[in-house]
Amino acid sequence: MSPEQAQAAAPATPEAKPKEEKQTNCLACNKPIKKLKRYYRNGKFYCSKKCWKNFLAKTKTEKEAK
């Protein structure tokens, strides 16, 4: 099988797997996250431990309100 036939046989769907966007801002306070100072919890980045706790408290109160 030549390389041209291999390309033709492979499905050309750019929609197959979209790339994830890189998180650049803190979820709690929306400050830009610097590479040297970042706090990673549960698959997300925050600017500090305090912001992470604030975000948890905020989401908890939103869930209770529903």
mmCIF file as gemmi writes it, N, C-alpha and C atoms, coordinates in Angstrom:
data_model
loop_
_atom_site.group_PDB
_atom_site.id
_atom_site.type_symbol
_atom_site.label_atom_id
_atom_site.label_alt_id
_atom_site.label_comp_id
_atom_site.label_asym_id
_atom_site.label_entity_id
_atom_site.label_seq_id
_atom_site.pdbx_PDB_ins_code
_atom_site.Cartn_x
_atom_site.Cartn_y
_atom_site.Cartn_z
_atom_site.occupancy
_atom_site.B_iso_or_equiv
_atom_site.pdbx_formal_charge
_atom_site.auth_seq_id
_atom_site.auth_asym_id
_atom_site.pdbx_PDB_model_num
ATOM 1 N N . MET Axp A 1 ? 0.854 -1.17 0 1 0 ? 1 A 1
ATOM 2 C CA . MET Axp A 1 ? 0 0 0 1 0 ? 1 A 1
ATOM 3 C C . MET Axp A 1 ? 0.902 1.236 0 1 0 ? 1 A 1
ATOM 4 N N . SER Axp A 2 ? 0.689 2.127 -0.942 1 0 ? 2 A 1
ATOM 5 C CA . SER Axp A 2 ? 1.503 3.33 -1.042 1 0 ? 2 A 1
ATOM 6 C C . SER Axp A 2 ? 1.025 4.371 -0.024 1 0 ? 2 A 1
ATOM 7 N N . PRO Axp A 3 ? 1.848 5.35 0.281 1 0 ? 3 A 1
ATOM 8 C CA . PRO Axp A 3 ? 1.448 6.385 1.252 1 0 ? 3 A 1
ATOM 9 C C . PRO Axp A 3 ? 0.225 7.181 0.795 1 0 ? 3 A 1
ATOM 10 N N . GLU Axp A 4 ? 0.072 7.344 -0.509 1 0 ? 4 A 1
ATOM 11 C CA . GLU Axp A 4 ? -1.084 8.067 -1.035 1 0 ? 4 A 1
ATOM 12 C C . GLU Axp A 4 ? -2.37 7.286 -0.774 1 0 ? 4 A 1
ATOM 13 N N . GLN Axp A 5 ? -2.312 5.978 -0.936 1 0 ? 5 A 1
ATOM 14 C CA . GLN Axp A 5 ? -3.496 5.144 -0.694 1 0 ? 5 A 1
ATOM 15 C C . GLN Axp A 5 ? -3.823 5.107 0.804 1 0 ? 5 A 1
ATOM 16 N N . ALA Axp A 6 ? -2.801 5.131 1.635 1 0 ? 6 A 1
ATOM 17 C CA . ALA Axp A 6 ? -3.025 5.113 3.082 1 0 ? 6 A 1
ATOM 18 C C . ALA Axp A 6 ? -3.74 6.378 3.521 1 0 ? 6 A 1
ATOM 19 N N . GLN Axp A 7 ? -3.358 7.524 2.937 1 0 ? 7 A 1
ATOM 20 C CA . GLN Axp A 7 ? -4.028 8.784 3.281 1 0 ? 7 A 1
ATOM 21 C C . GLN Axp A 7 ? -5.472 8.77 2.806 1 0 ? 7 A 1
ATOM 22 N N . ALA Axp A 8 ? -5.72 8.218 1.654 1 0 ? 8 A 1
ATOM 23 C CA . ALA Axp A 8 ? -7.07 8.165 1.109 1 0 ? 8 A 1
ATOM 24 C C . ALA Axp A 8 ? -7.95 7.232 1.941 1 0 ? 8 A 1
ATOM 25 N N . ALA Axp A 9 ? -7.372 6.161 2.469 1 0 ? 9 A 1
ATOM 26 C CA . ALA Axp A 9 ? -8.143 5.202 3.245 1 0 ? 9 A 1
ATOM 27 C C . ALA Axp A 9 ? -8.464 5.719 4.644 1 0 ? 9 A 1
ATOM 28 N N . ALA Axp A 10 ? -7.579 6.541 5.206 1 0 ? 10 A 1
ATOM 29 C CA . ALA Axp A 10 ? -7.798 7.075 6.554 1 0 ? 10 A 1
ATOM 30 C C . ALA Axp A 10 ? -8.876 8.156 6.505 1 0 ? 10 A 1
ATOM 31 N N . PRO Axp A 11 ? -9.806 8.138 7.458 1 0 ? 11 A 1
ATOM 32 C CA . PRO Axp A 11 ? -10.846 9.165 7.469 1 0 ? 11 A 1
ATOM 33 C C . PRO Axp A 11 ? -10.251 10.529 7.816 1 0 ? 11 A 1
ATOM 34 N N . ALA Axp A 12 ? -10.592 11.519 7.042 1 0 ? 12 A 1
ATOM 35 C CA . ALA Axp A 12 ? -10.074 12.87 7.256 1 0 ? 12 A 1
ATOM 36 C C . ALA Axp A 12 ? -11.135 13.703 7.963 1 0 ? 12 A 1
ATOM 37 N N . THR Axp A 13 ? -11.305 13.462 9.266 1 0 ? 13 A 1
ATOM 38 C CA . THR Axp A 13 ? -12.297 14.21 10.03 1 0 ? 13 A 1
ATOM 39 C C . THR Axp A 13 ? -11.599 15.037 11.097 1 0 ? 13 A 1
ATOM 40 N N . PRO Axp A 14 ? -11.491 16.343 10.88 1 0 ? 14 A 1
ATOM 41 C CA . PRO Axp A 14 ? -10.857 17.189 11.891 1 0 ? 14 A 1
ATOM 42 C C . PRO Axp A 14 ? -11.721 17.308 13.149 1 0 ? 14 A 1
ATOM 43 N N . GLU Axp A 15 ? -13.004 16.973 13.054 1 0 ? 15 A 1
ATOM 44 C CA . GLU Axp A 15 ? -13.909 17.07 14.186 1 0 ? 15 A 1
ATOM 45 C C . GLU Axp A 15 ? -13.821 15.848 15.104 1 0 ? 15 A 1
ATOM 46 N N . ALA Axp A 16 ? -13.037 14.864 14.735 1 0 ? 16 A 1
ATOM 47 C CA . ALA Axp A 16 ? -12.999 13.614 15.484 1 0 ? 16 A 1
ATOM 48 C C . ALA Axp A 16 ? -12.588 13.822 16.934 1 0 ? 16 A 1
ATOM 49 N N . LYS Axp A 17 ? -11.548 14.6 17.179 1 0 ? 17 A 1
ATOM 50 C CA . LYS Axp A 17 ? -11.089 14.82 18.549 1 0 ? 17 A 1
ATOM 51 C C . LYS Axp A 17 ? -10.65 16.274 18.714 1 0 ? 17 A 1
ATOM 52 N N . PRO Axp A 18 ? -11.505 17.125 19.239 1 0 ? 18 A 1
ATOM 53 C CA . PRO Axp A 18 ? -11.115 18.53 19.407 1 0 ? 18 A 1
ATOM 54 C C . PRO Axp A 18 ? -10.088 18.672 20.522 1 0 ? 18 A 1
ATOM 55 N N . LYS Axp A 19 ? -9.171 19.596 20.345 1 0 ? 19 A 1
ATOM 56 C CA . LYS Axp A 19 ? -8.158 19.833 21.367 1 0 ? 19 A 1
ATOM 57 C C . LYS Axp A 19 ? -8.781 20.616 22.519 1 0 ? 19 A 1
ATOM 58 N N . GLU Axp A 20 ? -8.322 20.314 23.732 1 0 ? 20 A 1
ATOM 59 C CA . GLU Axp A 20 ? -8.795 21.045 24.886 1 0 ? 20 A 1
ATOM 60 C C . GLU Axp A 20 ? -8.121 22.411 24.915 1 0 ? 20 A 1
ATOM 61 N N . GLU Axp A 21 ? -8.864 23.415 25.346 1 0 ? 21 A 1
ATOM 62 C CA . GLU Axp A 21 ? -8.282 24.736 25.469 1 0 ? 21 A 1
ATOM 63 C C . GLU Axp A 21 ? -7.45 24.805 26.741 1 0 ? 21 A 1
ATOM 64 N N . LYS Axp A 22 ? -6.359 25.5 26.658 1 0 ? 22 A 1
ATOM 65 C CA . LYS Axp A 22 ? -5.472 25.633 27.802 1 0 ? 22 A 1
ATOM 66 C C . LYS Axp A 22 ? -6.057 26.667 28.765 1 0 ? 22 A 1
ATOM 67 N N . GLN Axp A 23 ? -6.168 26.297 30.022 1 0 ? 23 A 1
ATOM 68 C CA . GLN Axp A 23 ? -6.729 27.189 31.022 1 0 ? 23 A 1
ATOM 69 C C . GLN Axp A 23 ? -5.697 28.248 31.379 1 0 ? 23 A 1
ATOM 70 N N . THR Axp A 24 ? -6.055 29.515 31.243 1 0 ? 24 A 1
ATOM 71 C CA . THR Axp A 24 ? -5.106 30.592 31.509 1 0 ? 24 A 1
ATOM 72 C C . THR Axp A 24 ? -5.511 31.456 32.69 1 0 ? 24 A 1
ATOM 73 N N . ASN Axp A 25 ? -6.759 31.363 33.139 1 0 ? 25 A 1
ATOM 74 C CA . ASN Axp A 25 ? -7.223 32.184 34.243 1 0 ? 25 A 1
ATOM 75 C C . ASN Axp A 25 ? -7.749 31.321 35.378 1 0 ? 25 A 1
ATOM 76 N N . CYS Axp A 26 ? -7.653 31.858 36.59 1 0 ? 26 A 1
ATOM 77 C CA . CYS Axp A 26 ? -8.166 31.187 37.78 1 0 ? 26 A 1
ATOM 78 C C . CYS Axp A 26 ? -9.688 31.109 37.683 1 0 ? 26 A 1
ATOM 79 N N . LEU Axp A 27 ? -10.268 29.975 38.058 1 0 ? 27 A 1
ATOM 80 C CA . LEU Axp A 27 ? -11.716 29.811 37.988 1 0 ? 27 A 1
ATOM 81 C C . LEU Axp A 27 ? -12.448 30.614 39.05 1 0 ? 27 A 1
ATOM 82 N N . ALA Axp A 28 ? -11.795 30.896 40.165 1 0 ? 28 A 1
ATOM 83 C CA . ALA Axp A 28 ? -12.446 31.609 41.254 1 0 ? 28 A 1
ATOM 84 C C . ALA Axp A 28 ? -12.392 33.125 41.072 1 0 ? 28 A 1
ATOM 85 N N . CYS Axp A 29 ? -11.206 33.659 40.787 1 0 ? 29 A 1
ATOM 86 C CA . CYS Axp A 29 ? -11.055 35.118 40.747 1 0 ? 29 A 1
ATOM 87 C C . CYS Axp A 29 ? -10.754 35.66 39.356 1 0 ? 29 A 1
ATOM 88 N N . ASN Axp A 30 ? -10.564 34.792 38.38 1 0 ? 30 A 1
ATOM 89 C CA . ASN Axp A 30 ? -10.326 35.161 36.978 1 0 ? 30 A 1
ATOM 90 C C . ASN Axp A 30 ? -9.001 35.9 36.752 1 0 ? 30 A 1
ATOM 91 N N . LYS Axp A 31 ? -8.055 35.757 37.669 1 0 ? 31 A 1
ATOM 92 C CA . LYS Axp A 31 ? -6.723 36.33 37.468 1 0 ? 31 A 1
ATOM 93 C C . LYS Axp A 31 ? -5.939 35.435 36.525 1 0 ? 31 A 1
ATOM 94 N N . PRO Axp A 32 ? -5 36.01 35.767 1 0 ? 32 A 1
ATOM 95 C CA . PRO Axp A 32 ? -4.143 35.169 34.926 1 0 ? 32 A 1
ATOM 96 C C . PRO Axp A 32 ? -3.277 34.261 35.798 1 0 ? 32 A 1
ATOM 97 N N . ILE Axp A 33 ? -3.125 33.015 35.392 1 0 ? 33 A 1
ATOM 98 C CA . ILE Axp A 33 ? -2.326 32.064 36.15 1 0 ? 33 A 1
ATOM 99 C C . ILE Axp A 33 ? -0.908 32.072 35.606 1 0 ? 33 A 1
ATOM 100 N N . LYS Axp A 34 ? 0.045 32.325 36.486 1 0 ? 34 A 1
ATOM 101 C CA . LYS Axp A 34 ? 1.444 32.304 36.095 1 0 ? 34 A 1
ATOM 102 C C . LYS Axp A 34 ? 1.986 30.898 36.288 1 0 ? 34 A 1
ATOM 103 N N . LYS Axp A 35 ? 2.925 30.537 35.46 1 0 ? 35 A 1
ATOM 104 C CA . LYS Axp A 35 ? 3.464 29.179 35.492 1 0 ? 35 A 1
ATOM 105 C C . LYS Axp A 35 ? 4.158 28.868 36.82 1 0 ? 35 A 1
ATOM 106 N N . LEU Axp A 36 ? 4.838 29.842 37.394 1 0 ? 36 A 1
ATOM 107 C CA . LEU Axp A 36 ? 5.557 29.606 38.646 1 0 ? 36 A 1
ATOM 108 C C . LEU Axp A 36 ? 4.618 29.471 39.838 1 0 ? 36 A 1
ATOM 109 N N . LYS Axp A 37 ? 3.509 30.183 39.8 1 0 ? 37 A 1
ATOM 110 C CA . LYS Axp A 37 ? 2.594 30.157 40.938 1 0 ? 37 A 1
ATOM 111 C C . LYS Axp A 37 ? 1.225 29.684 40.463 1 0 ? 37 A 1
ATOM 112 N N . ARG Axp A 38 ? 0.953 28.394 40.637 1 0 ? 38 A 1
ATOM 113 C CA . ARG Axp A 38 ? -0.355 27.855 40.282 1 0 ? 38 A 1
ATOM 114 C C . ARG Axp A 38 ? -0.688 26.708 41.217 1 0 ? 38 A 1
ATOM 115 N N . TYR Axp A 39 ? -1.957 26.492 41.42 1 0 ? 39 A 1
ATOM 116 C CA . TYR Axp A 39 ? -2.446 25.483 42.354 1 0 ? 39 A 1
ATOM 117 C C . TYR Axp A 39 ? -3.359 24.559 41.574 1 0 ? 39 A 1
ATOM 118 N N . TYR Axp A 40 ? -3.016 23.28 41.487 1 0 ? 40 A 1
ATOM 119 C CA . TYR Axp A 40 ? -3.738 22.31 40.663 1 0 ? 40 A 1
ATOM 120 C C . TYR Axp A 40 ? -4.537 21.37 41.546 1 0 ? 40 A 1
ATOM 121 N N . ARG Axp A 41 ? -5.859 21.351 41.352 1 0 ? 41 A 1
ATOM 122 C CA . ARG Axp A 41 ? -6.731 20.439 42.086 1 0 ? 41 A 1
ATOM 123 C C . ARG Axp A 41 ? -7.864 19.987 41.18 1 0 ? 41 A 1
ATOM 124 N N . ASN Axp A 42 ? -8.145 18.682 41.193 1 0 ? 42 A 1
ATOM 125 C CA . ASN Axp A 42 ? -9.268 18.077 40.484 1 0 ? 42 A 1
ATOM 126 C C . ASN Axp A 42 ? -9.299 18.433 38.997 1 0 ? 42 A 1
ATOM 127 N N . GLY Axp A 43 ? -8.142 18.482 38.368 1 0 ? 43 A 1
ATOM 128 C CA . GLY Axp A 43 ? -8.076 18.725 36.932 1 0 ? 43 A 1
ATOM 129 C C . GLY Axp A 43 ? -8.186 20.181 36.526 1 0 ? 43 A 1
ATOM 130 N N . LYS Axp A 44 ? -8.167 21.099 37.474 1 0 ? 44 A 1
ATOM 131 C CA . LYS Axp A 44 ? -8.265 22.53 37.175 1 0 ? 44 A 1
ATOM 132 C C . LYS Axp A 44 ? -7.13 23.276 37.857 1 0 ? 44 A 1
ATOM 133 N N . PHE Axp A 45 ? -6.81 24.464 37.33 1 0 ? 45 A 1
ATOM 134 C CA . PHE Axp A 45 ? -5.779 25.311 37.91 1 0 ? 45 A 1
ATOM 135 C C . PHE Axp A 45 ? -6.409 26.503 38.594 1 0 ? 45 A 1
ATOM 136 N N . TYR Axp A 46 ? -5.843 26.862 39.746 1 0 ? 46 A 1
ATOM 137 C CA . TYR Axp A 46 ? -6.256 28.039 40.511 1 0 ? 46 A 1
ATOM 138 C C . TYR Axp A 46 ? -4.998 28.837 40.84 1 0 ? 46 A 1
ATOM 139 N N . CYS Axp A 47 ? -5.166 30.113 41.211 1 0 ? 47 A 1
ATOM 140 C CA . CYS Axp A 47 ? -3.973 30.916 41.496 1 0 ? 47 A 1
ATOM 141 C C . CYS Axp A 47 ? -3.446 30.669 42.902 1 0 ? 47 A 1
ATOM 142 N N . SER Axp A 48 ? -4.283 30.166 43.806 1 0 ? 48 A 1
ATOM 143 C CA . SER Axp A 48 ? -3.818 29.865 45.159 1 0 ? 48 A 1
ATOM 144 C C . SER Axp A 48 ? -4.767 28.877 45.819 1 0 ? 48 A 1
ATOM 145 N N . LYS Axp A 49 ? -4.358 28.381 46.98 1 0 ? 49 A 1
ATOM 146 C CA . LYS Axp A 49 ? -5.195 27.46 47.739 1 0 ? 49 A 1
ATOM 147 C C . LYS Axp A 49 ? -6.451 28.177 48.233 1 0 ? 49 A 1
ATOM 148 N N . LYS Axp A 50 ? -6.314 29.45 48.57 1 0 ? 50 A 1
ATOM 149 C CA . LYS Axp A 50 ? -7.455 30.247 49.041 1 0 ? 50 A 1
ATOM 150 C C . LYS Axp A 50 ? -8.526 30.346 47.947 1 0 ? 50 A 1
ATOM 151 N N . CYS Axp A 51 ? -8.113 30.572 46.717 1 0 ? 51 A 1
ATOM 152 C CA . CYS Axp A 51 ? -9.071 30.651 45.604 1 0 ? 51 A 1
ATOM 153 C C . CYS Axp A 51 ? -9.742 29.303 45.378 1 0 ? 51 A 1
ATOM 154 N N . TRP Axp A 52 ? -8.997 28.226 45.528 1 0 ? 52 A 1
ATOM 155 C CA . TRP Axp A 52 ? -9.578 26.886 45.379 1 0 ? 52 A 1
ATOM 156 C C . TRP Axp A 52 ? -10.669 26.664 46.418 1 0 ? 52 A 1
ATOM 157 N N . LYS Axp A 53 ? -10.399 27.025 47.674 1 0 ? 53 A 1
ATOM 158 C CA . LYS Axp A 53 ? -11.392 26.867 48.735 1 0 ? 53 A 1
ATOM 159 C C . LYS Axp A 53 ? -12.6 27.763 48.496 1 0 ? 53 A 1
ATOM 160 N N . ASN Axp A 54 ? -12.362 28.997 48.027 1 0 ? 54 A 1
ATOM 161 C CA . ASN Axp A 54 ? -13.474 29.897 47.713 1 0 ? 54 A 1
ATOM 162 C C . ASN Axp A 54 ? -14.346 29.334 46.595 1 0 ? 54 A 1
ATOM 163 N N . PHE Axp A 55 ? -13.715 28.732 45.587 1 0 ? 55 A 1
ATOM 164 C CA . PHE Axp A 55 ? -14.452 28.143 44.478 1 0 ? 55 A 1
ATOM 165 C C . PHE Axp A 55 ? -15.311 26.976 44.959 1 0 ? 55 A 1
ATOM 166 N N . LEU Axp A 56 ? -14.75 26.137 45.845 1 0 ? 56 A 1
ATOM 167 C CA . LEU Axp A 56 ? -15.513 25.016 46.4 1 0 ? 56 A 1
ATOM 168 C C . LEU Axp A 56 ? -16.708 25.515 47.206 1 0 ? 56 A 1
ATOM 169 N N . ALA Axp A 57 ? -16.492 26.535 48.015 1 0 ? 57 A 1
ATOM 170 C CA . ALA Axp A 57 ? -17.577 27.085 48.826 1 0 ? 57 A 1
ATOM 171 C C . ALA Axp A 57 ? -18.664 27.688 47.937 1 0 ? 57 A 1
ATOM 172 N N . LYS Axp A 58 ? -18.254 28.369 46.88 1 0 ? 58 A 1
ATOM 173 C CA . LYS Axp A 58 ? -19.217 28.994 45.959 1 0 ? 58 A 1
ATOM 174 C C . LYS Axp A 58 ? -20.055 27.945 45.243 1 0 ? 58 A 1
ATOM 175 N N . THR Axp A 59 ? -19.416 26.876 44.768 1 0 ? 59 A 1
ATOM 176 C CA . THR Axp A 59 ? -20.17 25.837 44.062 1 0 ? 59 A 1
ATOM 177 C C . THR Axp A 59 ? -21.081 25.071 45.017 1 0 ? 59 A 1
ATOM 178 N N . LYS Axp A 60 ? -20.655 24.924 46.26 1 0 ? 60 A 1
ATOM 179 C CA . LYS Axp A 60 ? -21.479 24.234 47.249 1 0 ? 60 A 1
ATOM 180 C C . LYS Axp A 60 ? -22.756 25.026 47.542 1 0 ? 60 A 1
ATOM 181 N N . THR Axp A 61 ? -22.628 26.339 47.683 1 0 ? 61 A 1
ATOM 182 C CA . THR Axp A 61 ? -23.815 27.164 47.938 1 0 ? 61 A 1
ATOM 183 C C . THR Axp A 61 ? -24.749 27.2 46.725 1 0 ? 61 A 1
ATOM 184 N N . GLU Axp A 62 ? -24.174 27.156 45.514 1 0 ? 62 A 1
ATOM 185 C CA . GLU Axp A 62 ? -25.011 27.126 44.309 1 0 ? 62 A 1
ATOM 186 C C . GLU Axp A 62 ? -25.797 25.831 44.223 1 0 ? 62 A 1
ATOM 187 N N . LYS Axp A 63 ? -25.179 24.714 44.604 1 0 ? 63 A 1
ATOM 188 C CA . LYS Axp A 63 ? -25.867 23.429 44.576 1 0 ? 63 A 1
ATOM 189 C C . LYS Axp A 63 ? -26.983 23.382 45.61 1 0 ? 63 A 1
ATOM 190 N N . GLU Axp A 64 ? -26.742 23.973 46.78 1 0 ? 64 A 1
ATOM 191 C CA . GLU Axp A 64 ? -27.764 23.987 47.83 1 0 ? 64 A 1
ATOM 192 C C . GLU Axp A 64 ? -28.943 24.864 47.431 1 0 ? 64 A 1
ATOM 193 N N . ALA Axp A 65 ? -28.689 25.924 46.66 1 0 ? 65 A 1
ATOM 194 C CA . ALA Axp A 65 ? -29.75 26.844 46.244 1 0 ? 65 A 1
ATOM 195 C C . ALA Axp A 65 ? -30.704 26.176 45.252 1 0 ? 65 A 1
ATOM 196 N N . LYS Axp A 66 ? -30.232 25.199 44.529 1 0 ? 66 A 1
ATOM 197 C CA . LYS Axp A 66 ? -31.071 24.532 43.516 1 0 ? 66 A 1
ATOM 198 C C . LYS Axp A 66 ? -31.988 23.562 44.126 1 0 ? 66 A 1
